[in-house]
Amino acid sequence: AVVSTQSTGGTATIPPHVSQIADQICGLSLHETGQLTKLLKERLGIGDIAMAAPAAAAAAPATAAEPEPEPVVEEKTSFDVKLLGINPSMKIKLIKAVKEALPELNLVAAKKLVEGAPCTVKEKVPKADAEALKAKLSKFGGDVSLE
């Protein structure tokens, strides 16, 4: 069986398998549609097409098969620095590094913090500072993650 449909040029016949594909595409989520678009561009060797006339695109009616752009994911700007574990042979150096990184702590508090791993060392730190702190603590035997 062949499906008939009205288009701008008159009546067109569409094979059933093409109609089924269109129905499946219409059932995709926004994320899945973006993945399908990427996959088809790769397989068909199609690059990103620049919009030469945005007004023409706005005037053209949208079809159900056109994918919407993927949602923009905001990049995280602040992180929590978490000490997950320590290398026991480097414990003293790690305590000193924590004390140096957190001047508000005295030596006893820095020792309790290190011995209390897993724990949060510092919260809501800018990305660059968090990465620097992670590198410093990792250098002195700390197993550190940014969340």
C-alpha positions in Angstrom: 0.0 0.0 0.0 1.1 3.5 -0.8 0.2 6.6 1.3 -1.0 9.7 -0.5 -0.4 13.1 1.0 -0.9 16.7 -0.1 2.2 18.8 -0.6 2.8 22.2 -2.0 3.2 20.7 -5.5 0.0 18.6 -5.5 -0.6 15.0 -4.5 2.5 12.8 -3.8 2.7 9.1 -3.1 4.8 7.9 -0.2 5.9 4.3 0.3 4.8 2.8 3.6 8.3 2.3 4.9 9.0 6.0 4.5 5.8 6.9 6.3 6.8 4.5 9.2 10.2 6.2 9.4 8.5 9.6 9.7 6.3 8.3 12.4 9.3 6.9 14.3 11.1 10.2 14.0 8.1 12.1 15.3 8.1 9.9 18.4 11.8 10.7 19.3 12.7 12.9 22.2 14.5 16.2 21.6 17.8 14.6 22.7 17.3 11.5 20.5 16.5 13.8 17.5 19.7 15.6 18.0 21.6 12.3 18.1 19.8 11.2 14.9 20.8 14.4 13.2 24.4 14.0 14.2 24.5 10.4 13.0 22.9 11.2 9.7 25.3 14.1 9.1 28.2 11.7 9.8 27.0 8.9 7.6 25.9 11.2 4.7 29.0 13.4 4.9 27.0 16.6 5.5 28.7 19.4 7.3 27.0 22.1 9.4 25.1 24.4 7.0 25.3 28.1 7.7 22.0 30.0 7.4 22.3 32.4 4.5 18.9 33.9 4.8 17.4 33.5 8.3 14.2 35.4 7.1 13.6 32.8 4.5 13.9 30.0 7.1 11.5 31.8 9.4 9.0 32.2 6.5 9.2 28.5 5.6 6.8 26.2 7.5 8.4 23.8 9.9 7.9 20.1 9.2 7.5 17.4 11.9 10.7 15.7 10.7 12.9 18.7 11.4 14.9 18.3 14.6 15.0 21.0 17.2 18.5 22.1 18.3 19.8 20.3 21.4 19.4 22.2 24.7 22.4 24.2 25.7 24.1 22.8 28.8 25.4 25.4 31.1 29.0 24.8 32.2 29.4 24.5 35.9 31.4 27.4 37.4 31.8 26.4 41.0 32.9 23.1 42.5 33.1 21.3 45.8 36.6 19.8 46.4 36.2 16.4 48.1 39.0 14.4 49.7 38.0 10.7 49.0 41.0 9.0 50.5 44.7 9.5 51.4 48.0 7.7 50.9 49.0 6.9 54.5 52.7 7.2 53.8 52.2 10.9 52.7 49.7 11.8 55.4 51.9 14.5 57.1 52.6 16.2 53.8 48.9 16.2 53.0 48.0 17.7 56.3 50.5 20.5 55.7 49.1 21.0 52.2 45.5 21.3 53.6 46.7 23.7 56.3 48.4 25.8 53.7 45.4 25.8 51.3 42.9 26.6 54.1 44.6 29.2 56.3 41.5 29.4 58.5 42.3 25.9 59.9 44.9 25.3 62.6 47.1 22.2 62.4 44.8 20.1 64.6 41.7 20.9 62.4 43.7 20.2 59.2 44.7 16.8 60.7 41.1 15.9 61.7 39.9 16.9 58.2 42.5 14.7 56.5 41.8 11.8 58.8 38.1 12.2 58.3 38.3 11.4 54.6 36.0 11.0 52.7 35.0 14.6 53.3 34.5 18.0 51.6 37.6 20.1 51.8 36.2 23.3 50.3 32.8 24.2 48.9 31.7 26.4 46.0 35.2 27.1 44.7 35.8 28.6 41.2 36.9 26.1 38.6 40.5 27.3 38.3 41.0 27.4 42.1 39.3 24.0 42.5 41.6 22.4 39.9 44.7 23.9 41.5 43.6 22.6 44.9 42.9 19.2 43.5 46.4 19.1 41.9 48.1 20.2 45.1 46.3 17.7 47.3 46.8 14.9 44.7 50.5 15.7 44.6 50.7 15.0 48.4 48.8 11.7 48.3 45.2 12.8 48.4 42.5 11.1 46.3 40.5 14.2 45.3 37.4 14.7 43.2 35.6 17.9 42.0 31.8 17.9 42.2 
